[in-house]
Amino acid sequence: MSTGSQRTLVLLKPDAVRRSLVGEIISRIERKAGWQITALELRSLTQDVLEQHYGEHKGKPFYEPLVEFMSSGPVVALVVEGERVIEGVRTLAGPTDPIAATPGSIRGDFGTIVRENLIHASDSEESAERELKIFFPGLA
C-alpha cells in the first residue's frame, strides 16, 4: 500500500448475492479512481466467524436476526485498497436505512429494508484491521 492508502473489508451480503447485484456493486467500487480490489472470495459464513464479526452486538435485539440473515446464503468478501477508501466505501454504500440513502448510493438505488442492506464496509481503520484479520487472516 502506498503512503496515505487504506485497506478496508467489504462484504456483499446474502441479499446482494441472491438479487444478482454482486457485479453491479463491484463495478461501482472498481470505477472509483485509485481504488483496487486486492482480494475477493465467495463464501458461506460460519457461526464462529459471525460471532467474531458481530460479537460486540451480542445480547442486542437485532443480533440473532442479523446472524440468521448473514448465514442465510453466501457472501462476497472483498479487500479494497486506496486513498480514503474506508470513508469512501461507506459513502458509496449509503446509510443503513434505504429510504434515507441518496440515489446513486448502493443502498439508495437497491436497498429495500434496513436489516437486509446489501453491503458492509468497515467504519474505521481500527475496525478494518480487526475485520480483515477475521475474513482474510493470511493477509499481511
N, C-alpha and C positions, 0 to 999 in steps of 0.2 A: 504494500500500500504506500502511496506517496504521502508526503507530509500534508496534513490537513484533511486527508482522506479518512473516511469512517467505514465501518463494516456493520451491517445490520442483518437480523434474521427477519425473513418474511415468510409467513405461512398462508398459502391459499387454502382456505378451509373447505370442509366437505361439501358445503353448498356451492362453492365456486367450481369444484371438480364435477359435481352432479349436474350443474347447469351449463357445462362446457364453456366456462369463462376463463379457463387457465390461459389459453393463447392470447386472448384479449388483454388480460391483466399483465401478463409477461411482456407483451409488446409495448404497453404503456411504460413499463419500467425500462425496457431496452431503448425506447425512443428518447429518454432523458439523457441529454448530452453529459458525458463524464461519468455515468453510472455503468457498472458492469456486473453481470451475474457471474459469480465465481464458483458456485456450487448449486446443484439442483437435484432433488430427489422426490419421487412419488413414494409415499409410504403410509401405512396404517399406524396410528399412534397407540402404543401400549398404555396400560393403566399406570405403569411406573413413570413413563415419560410425561404423561398428562399430570400426574401428581407433582413431579418436579417442576413442570412449567407453571402450573396454576396453584401450587401449594399455598401461596400467600392468601388465597381466597377460600381455602377450606373452612367450612362452617358457615359461609355466607349463603343466603337463599339461592343465588344463581349458580353456585359451584357445581352441584350434582347435574342440573340440566346442561351446563356448559361442557362438563366432562363427557356426558352422554352424547351430546351433539358432536364434539370433536372426535369421538370414537365411532361415529355412525358411518364413516366411509373414509377413503384415503384423502390425504392432504398432499400438497406440493410444498416442500420446504426449500427455501432458497437462501443463499447468502448473496447480498448485494453490497457492492463497494462503490465509494465515490465521495465527492465533496458534499458535505452536509446531508448525506443520504438518510440518516435517521429521521431528521425533521422532514426531509423531502418526501420520503415514502409515506409518512403519516399524513402529510398534506395531500398527497396523491390519493390515499385511501379515503380521506374524509372522515367526519365524525361518525361514531358508532351508530347513531340514530340516522337511518337513511333519509328521513324526512328533513332533518337538519343539514344533511350533506348537500353541498352545492353541485349543480350539474357540472359535469366534467371530471368530478372525482369518481373513484371506483364505486363507492357506496351510493353516491348521488345518482349515478347512472344505472346501477344494477341492484342496489340493496332493496330488500323488501321488509324485513323485520329486524329489530335490534339484536336479538340473540344470534341469528344466523347472518353474520355481517361480512362474509366473503373473505376477509383478509386480516391477518395480524401483522403488525410491524412493531419492532422493539421501540420503547418510548424514551430511552436514554442510552448513553454509552455504557453505563453500568448494566442495564437490562440486556442490552445487545450482547455484551461479553458473557453474562450468565446464561442467556438463552442459546447462544451459539455453542457453548460447551455441552448443553443438553442435546441439541439436534445434530451437531457436527463435531463430535469430540475429537476427531482426527485432525482438525484444522489447527494450524499453529497460531 
